[in-house]
Amino acid sequence: MRITIRSLDDDGSEFETDQELHRAFVVLHNALIRTRGGGRFADSSAAIILAHESDGPLALAALKEAGIRALTS
């Protein structure tokens, strides 16, 4: 499952988006949710790929609690 990470501001810079992406990885790691990887993609999106589809709802809840804007795609 792919989780797209967005900066706090819709007009956020690449640096801000990268910071949010890094923070999202830390949140998921601390929640013991395994990932396959992630980063910035050719379409300029930032996303994390979960190791298990079933972790999707838990991952979104953990990210929401941390104040990270995320959605599945």
N, C-alpha and C positions, 0 to 999 in steps of 0.2 A: 504494500500500500504506500502510496506517495502522499506526503503531507506537505503542502505548500506553506511556506513561512513568509509573512509580510511584515514590513517595518511598521513601527508604531504610527507613522504618518504615511498616508497614501503617496505623498510626494517625497518620501524618504530617499536619501542618497544610497548609493551602493554600499558605502561604508556602514550606514545604519542597518541596512538589510543584512549585511554580513555579521554585524554584531548580534542581531536577533537570531540569526541562524546558529551562531556559536552558542548563544544562551539556550536555544531550544535543544541542542545536542546535550548540554549539561543537564537540563531538566529531565530529559528522557533517560539519560544515564543514571541520574539519581533516583528515578522512579523504577529502575531495573527493567527498562524497556529496550530491547535490542534493536539495533538498526543495521542496515546493510551499507549505508553510506548516505551521501547527499552532497549538496553544494549548490553552486550557481550553474544553471543550465543555459543552453544556447538561446533560449527564448527570454533570457534575463530573469527568469524566475529563480527563487531559492526554495529548495525542497529537501526533505529528508525521506529516505526510503526505509520503511520499517521491515524488520526481518520476518515478522508474522502478521498477517492480515488481522488476526483476532485481537491484536494489541491496539488497533485503531481507536476504539472508543476511550480506552484508558489513556492513550497518548494524547488525544485531543483534550481530555479532562485535565491532565497534568499541565499541558501547555496553557490552557485557559486559566487555570489557577495561578500560573506564573505571570499572567498578563501578556502572553505571547499570542498574537493574531495568527491563527492557523486554520487551514481547511483541507479536507481530503480531495483528491482528484484521481 
